[in-house]
Amino acid sequence: MPSTVVLGIDFGGTKVALAVGDLAGDRLGTAVIPAAAESGAAASLAGAIEAARRLLDRVAPGRELAGVGVSTFGIPGPDGVALAPAIDGWADLALHRELGAAFSGVPIRLVTDVKAAAQVEAARGALVGCDPAVYLNLGTGLAAAIIAGGTVIAGRHGASGEIGYNLRGVGDRGGYAAGSASLEEAVAGRGLGERASALLGRPSSAAELFTLARHDAAAQGLVAEALDELAVHVANLAIAIDPARIAVGGGLTASADVLLPALRRRLAQAVPFPPELVTARFDQDGALRGAIALALDHALA
């Protein structure tokens, strides 16, 4: 069916990425818009739907939409998205139902963004043939995905690998019940951005903090402290799983030259059989690729 296309949408905490592809898997066009987090869940979703329609009209006018694949931060369910504090109201958003209404009659498939990216890495990326393996996402948030036999392990509630909720030590009184993702808030992009803002006295980002750390001692100390703490948790995960390889993706891999050596040092020091540590093949758009793959799986079934 040459006139048939699929749509992929990746909802992130700071941006929404979209792509339209044909049934051969080739992209016909892409778009990226801000997530509009300050306006809440409904506005963010409405903006994404409008952007998707504009993209379809631009790159595939008159062509049939055969499926929509969606990746999102958090754990999507029938009535909301669990573990999704990045945008106010996202937890209560019936994402599948809302998108089903927006794209009437088109099959909608949803998955957690990190698991979508991990499946793509296992299928045709840096984790092909690695069993078991770990995909580690370092972006606005923090999570991992465990891969065994080429398949991402979901867990009983779809929340396997949500290491952003790890406690930071015996004195940590936070945790999920307290409304806290302790480790994520300390070492992931949003938390590092807040620490950079406090250091600089103005709104800043994790990316700016990493850049500043190349010549500023205070910023360098903040980055080193965060990476030391993150590395302990990655090493503990590697001890538990004994993976052949860990692939790192997400926005913070833009600073892989700083990030990866810090993780490698701890893995070499602490793990009985240290896994290979690499940058993911699709380090910046794995979740979007996973969303497109979901839509294609249905369209070609």
Order of alpha helices (4+ residues) and beta strands (2+ residues): beta-beta-beta-alpha-beta-beta-beta-alpha-beta-alpha-beta-beta-beta-alpha-alpha-alpha-alpha-beta-alpha-beta-alpha
